[in-house]
Amino acid sequence: MAQQHLDPTAGPVAGDTLEAYLQAQATEFLRALRQHRETGGTTATATNGAEEAVDAARALRRSARRISGTLHTFRPFLDEGWSEGMRPELAWLSGTLAREHAYGARLERLLAALHRLSGSSAFPAQASDPDAHPGTHPGARAQLPSEKGALTVGAAKAGALLERQLTLARTRAHSAALQALGSSRFHAVADNVAVLASEVPLTASASATGLKPLAAAAEERLRDAVAGLPLITAGHPYNAEALVHGLSADTAPQPQDSPWHQVRLLLRLHRYACEVRFGDEAPVDVRLLTAGQALDRHRDAAEAAAAAASAARTPRIAPATAYALGVLHADQRHEVEAARFAFQRAWMRETVGTP
């Protein structure tokens, strides 16, 4: 995965490079915060001309993630008490702002899948495409006419149930985000980021050591985590073990998903470390980009499957509704397997970089 590059951050310039990156991200955070306030403070819904507010909320999350990730990877170069206090607060903010968007995207994904599975043409873009789902056999979602009819009967009620549950969750997430942005906790975070924009608390070692060893350690952690993944299993279109816990009474998360989610986080940290080291000249690694996209699809499908399973546990729902939700859950678990297959193919490729 590693590519050979001359290290532009070796020696005494490491602290300056890290400082410049953190200050740039802090400035972006403050700019997004100002734009968010000027546009009315909408966090995810792009209605009534609120597109700019949506973009501002996204930029807030983006800069908060990058600051937090950089503080984690390069923590030996930063004041320990300060960085350890900042990281969880930035993670709290990013997670709070992301929740509303996540519920909306999950609902859209599940409704589109229901339309596709029930034979509706309302979402032609969601039609099954073997190239779009490299881990799925072309006949994976084929259904007998009687099964299709049963699914159509329950799909409308299943969609209505999902819409009620996820819209309620989204509304609560919206309220939580607005409360967070008006809280003293958020103002303390914003104040700390404002200080960061002008002064980064570096340690003495930041002026004596290059960034490459710590960035390489982040890459090694990623490699180790990927080595622990069942890539042999992911190389096959189906993984029956992944469906064992599907609609059981146990509401614990799917046990196979956690290592993949961890790899996604480590891949993000590795990417941020490359941004710090190389700045605007950071090479675009097509392999890592493709792998990251596959892991994003994996997370989205896994969370959508969990939402379908949760809806199926609703008391006193009609059998046709439960059936439709079961089919939907299985479909999203197949999407999880397809994403793992895509990641496996991307990871095993030769590294290809473009300037």
Secondary structure, DSSP 8 states (H G I E B T S, - for coil): -------TT-GGGHHHHHHHHHHHHHHHHHHHHHHHHHTT---S---TT-HHHHHHHHHHHHHHHHHHHHHHHTGGGB-HHHHHHHHHHHHHHHHHHHHHHHHHHHHHHHHHHHHHHTT--S-GGGS--TTT-TTS-TTTT---HHHHHHHHHHHHHHHHHHHHHHHHHHHHHHHHHHHHHTSHHHHHHHHHHHHHTT---B-GGGGTS-SHHHHHHHHHHHHHHHHTS-HHHHTSS--GGGGTTTTSS--S--TTHHHHHHHHHHHHHHHHHHHHHHGGG--EEHHHHHHHHHHHHHHHHHHHHHHHHHHHTSTT--HHHHHHHHHHHHHHHHHHHHHHHHHHHHHTS---EE-
